[in-house]
Amino acid sequence: MLETLRLDGRVAVVTGASRGLGRAMALALAEAGGDLALAGRSKPDLEETAHRVERLGRRALVVPTDVRILAEVEALMGRAVTGLGRLDILVNNSGVAHVGPFAEGPPEEWSRMLETNLTGVLNGCRAAAPHFLAAKRGKVINVASMLAAVGLPHYAVYSATKGGIVAFTRTLAVEWARHNIQVNAIAPGWFVTDMNAHAFANEKLRERLLRDIPLRRTGREEEIGPLAVYLASPASDFMTGQTIYLDGGHSAA
Ligand SMILES: NC(=O)c1ccc[n+]([C@@H]2O[C@H](COP(=O)([O-])OP(=O)(O)OC[C@H]3O[C@@H](n4cnc5c(N)ncnc54)[C@H](OP(=O)(O)O)[C@@H]3O)[C@@H](O)[C@H]2O)c1
């Protein structure tokens, strides 16, 4: 039964693979047998992820990409297919957060979040579409956030981008079901990464944030990998359109 979780011979594109949750998911997909095309803007960090993938015995391709630009994302999918031979899995993980009172937030930051978090996901799906539609199969994993379902002050625009991802995931899944392409989302709760390390370094704020999590702790990076492997593998062929909250119970409380 566990064989259905293997990804041998499959090729995955992971955006935001240069660090944090994207790197963790890329390494998990490699451990399950997949080859990886790694995207993000920071080439040295992508190269570090690539070395780790190769140490697991899998192939890795570093493709510096800005997910806000459709032409770059289309080139990324092309590089994955020419360099690794095929395209089976897309993990749209790149994201940014600007935290602060909505009434004071600079509109340039709204654009940066909307373009990276939401347009980035649309660009990924659009660019992968010709490959998945031709193959009559594909797996899309969009990374949303627990904040799509929970209101937290100072995250209004970020939450809007993530709510958009949840709605987009649901509808695209229905649209692409007849092509045998499964589209799901992971909505992480708090994982301490570069994105929020400053908040968790503040003892008072850390305590305040942990109070809202029934399991009373943040997620560990290695805890997102198995879910990504499941959603990327044939084990999840009957699941589509879903957003899975990996958040220590935060959104359930
Ligand atoms: N950590 C959490 O608690 C948490 C909770 C819920 C959801 N999430 C979501 O999880 C995802 C990963 O976040 P993380 O916590 O791992 O944060 P992170 O460590 O800051 O990583 C963010 C990633 O996104 C990439 N990225 C940012 N802008 C990009 C762009 N324009 N083009 C391509 N790549 C871009 C970054 O790579 P470069 O800088 O090299 O481009 C980096 O690899 C995000 O979508 C985030 O919203 C995180």
The ligand as an SDF file (V2000), in Angstrom:
LIG
                    3D

 48 52  0  0  0  0  0  0  0  0999 V2000
    6.0240   29.8700    7.7350 N   0  0  0  0  0  0  0  0  0  0  0  0
    4.7410   29.9290    8.0520 C   0  0  0  0  0  0  0  0  0  0  0  0
    4.3570   30.0080    9.2250 O   0  0  0  0  0  0  0  0  0  0  0  0
    3.7100   29.9040    6.9420 C   0  0  0  0  0  0  0  0  0  0  0  0
    2.3620   29.7960    7.3260 C   0  0  0  0  0  0  0  0  0  0  0  0
    1.3880   29.7530    6.3510 C   0  0  0  0  0  0  0  0  0  0  0  0
    1.7440   29.8180    5.0140 C   0  0  0  0  0  0  0  0  0  0  0  0
    3.0540   29.9360    4.6620 N   0  0  0  0  0  0  0  0  0  0  0  0
    3.3630   29.9940    3.2390 C   0  0  0  0  0  0  0  0  0  0  0  0
    4.3490   29.0350    2.9410 O   0  0  0  0  0  0  0  0  0  0  0  0
    5.0880   29.4640    1.7930 C   0  0  0  0  0  0  0  0  0  0  0  0
    6.5760   29.3650    2.1120 C   0  0  0  0  0  0  0  0  0  0  0  0
    6.8680   30.2740    3.1480 O   0  0  0  0  0  0  0  0  0  0  0  0
    8.1030   30.1030    4.1590 P   0  0  0  0  0  0  0  0  0  0  0  0
    7.5620   30.2060    5.5250 O   0  0  0  0  0  0  0  0  0  0  0  0
    8.9420   28.9590    3.7690 O   0  0  0  0  0  0  0  0  0  0  0  0
    8.8410   31.5130    3.8900 O   0  0  0  0  0  0  0  0  0  0  0  0
   10.3240   31.8780    3.4080 P   0  0  0  0  0  0  0  0  0  0  0  0
   11.3230   31.0680    4.1440 O   0  0  0  0  0  0  0  0  0  0  0  0
   10.3890   33.3590    3.4740 O   0  0  0  0  0  0  0  0  0  0  0  0
   10.3300   31.3770    1.8890 O   0  0  0  0  0  0  0  0  0  0  0  0
    9.6270   32.0640    0.8950 C   0  0  0  0  0  0  0  0  0  0  0  0
   10.0410   31.5040   -0.4480 C   0  0  0  0  0  0  0  0  0  0  0  0
    9.3350   32.1960   -1.4780 O   0  0  0  0  0  0  0  0  0  0  0  0
   10.2650   32.5760   -2.4780 C   0  0  0  0  0  0  0  0  0  0  0  0
    9.8340   33.7790   -3.1870 N   0  0  0  0  0  0  0  0  0  0  0  0
    9.4730   34.9690   -2.6550 C   0  0  0  0  0  0  0  0  0  0  0  0
    9.1910   35.8470   -3.6400 N   0  0  0  0  0  0  0  0  0  0  0  0
    9.3870   35.1870   -4.8260 C   0  0  0  0  0  0  0  0  0  0  0  0
    9.2620   35.5320   -6.1880 C   0  0  0  0  0  0  0  0  0  0  0  0
    8.8750   36.7640   -6.5620 N   0  0  0  0  0  0  0  0  0  0  0  0
    9.5390   34.6070   -7.1310 N   0  0  0  0  0  0  0  0  0  0  0  0
    9.9430   33.3700   -6.7690 C   0  0  0  0  0  0  0  0  0  0  0  0
   10.0600   32.9520   -5.4940 N   0  0  0  0  0  0  0  0  0  0  0  0
    9.7870   33.8700   -4.5350 C   0  0  0  0  0  0  0  0  0  0  0  0
   11.5670   32.7850   -1.7210 C   0  0  0  0  0  0  0  0  0  0  0  0
   12.6710   32.6290   -2.5840 O   0  0  0  0  0  0  0  0  0  0  0  0
   13.6000   33.8270   -3.1100 P   0  0  0  0  0  0  0  0  0  0  0  0
   13.6310   34.8710   -2.0420 O   0  0  0  0  0  0  0  0  0  0  0  0
   14.8960   33.1430   -3.3700 O   0  0  0  0  0  0  0  0  0  0  0  0
   12.9280   34.2910   -4.3640 O   0  0  0  0  0  0  0  0  0  0  0  0
   11.5320   31.6620   -0.6950 C   0  0  0  0  0  0  0  0  0  0  0  0
   12.0450   30.4830   -1.2370 O   0  0  0  0  0  0  0  0  0  0  0  0
    4.5980   30.8690    1.4800 C   0  0  0  0  0  0  0  0  0  0  0  0
    3.6350   30.8330    0.4520 O   0  0  0  0  0  0  0  0  0  0  0  0
    3.9540   31.3090    2.7770 C   0  0  0  0  0  0  0  0  0  0  0  0
    2.9760   32.3020    2.5770 O   0  0  0  0  0  0  0  0  0  0  0  0
    4.0460   29.9820    5.6050 C   0  0  0  0  0  0  0  0  0  0  0  0
  1  2  1  0
  2  3  2  0
  2  4  1  0
  4  5  1  0
  4 48  2  0
  5  6  2  0
  6  7  1  0
  7  8  2  0
  8  9  1  0
  8 48  1  0
  9 10  1  0
  9 46  1  0
 10 11  1  0
 11 12  1  0
 11 44  1  0
 12 13  1  0
 13 14  1  0
 14 15  2  0
 14 16  1  0
 14 17  1  0
 17 18  1  0
 18 19  2  0
 18 20  1  0
 18 21  1  0
 21 22  1  0
 22 23  1  0
 23 24  1  0
 23 42  1  0
 24 25  1  0
 25 26  1  0
 25 36  1  0
 26 27  1  0
 26 35  1  0
 27 28  2  0
 28 29  1  0
 29 30  1  0
 29 35  2  0
 30 31  1  0
 30 32  2  0
 32 33  1  0
 33 34  2  0
 34 35  1  0
 36 37  1  0
 36 42  1  0
 37 38  1  0
 38 39  2  0
 38 40  1  0
 38 41  1  0
 42 43  1  0
 44 45  1  0
 44 46  1  0
 46 47  1  0
M  CHG  2   8   1  16  -1
M  END
$$$$
